[in-house]
């Protein structure tokens, strides 16, 4: 069974940190760009960050630049999203997705993505 599984979400105070993991089973992430998306209550899902399959090129939405770091460990078949200096407006369900793309680019275009995880809740509140 081909699937992505997110983990690492939870409740954190403003200014705190969380590290989300996106683990693949049934296929290798080596050939996939990986995107992290989030959906807050009452809002549309938005792209947050992505990392290419080649050369590790990364993108971040402006609202998280300088606070979030995306990385991949192909040996563990896992991609991580390190989230620092969290703000209440980061509260959302976070999803990872895999896009079969053998180049140095990645996108936030959801139709490009072939596999999606079930999501993990991140709540930033005091």
Secondary structure, 3 states (H helix, E strand, C coil): CCEEEEECCEEECCCCCEEEEEEEECCCHHHEEEEEEEECCCCCCEEEEEECCCCCCEEECHHHCCCEEEEEECCCCEEEEEECCCCHHHCEEEEEEEEECCCCCCCCCHHHCCEECCCEEEEECC
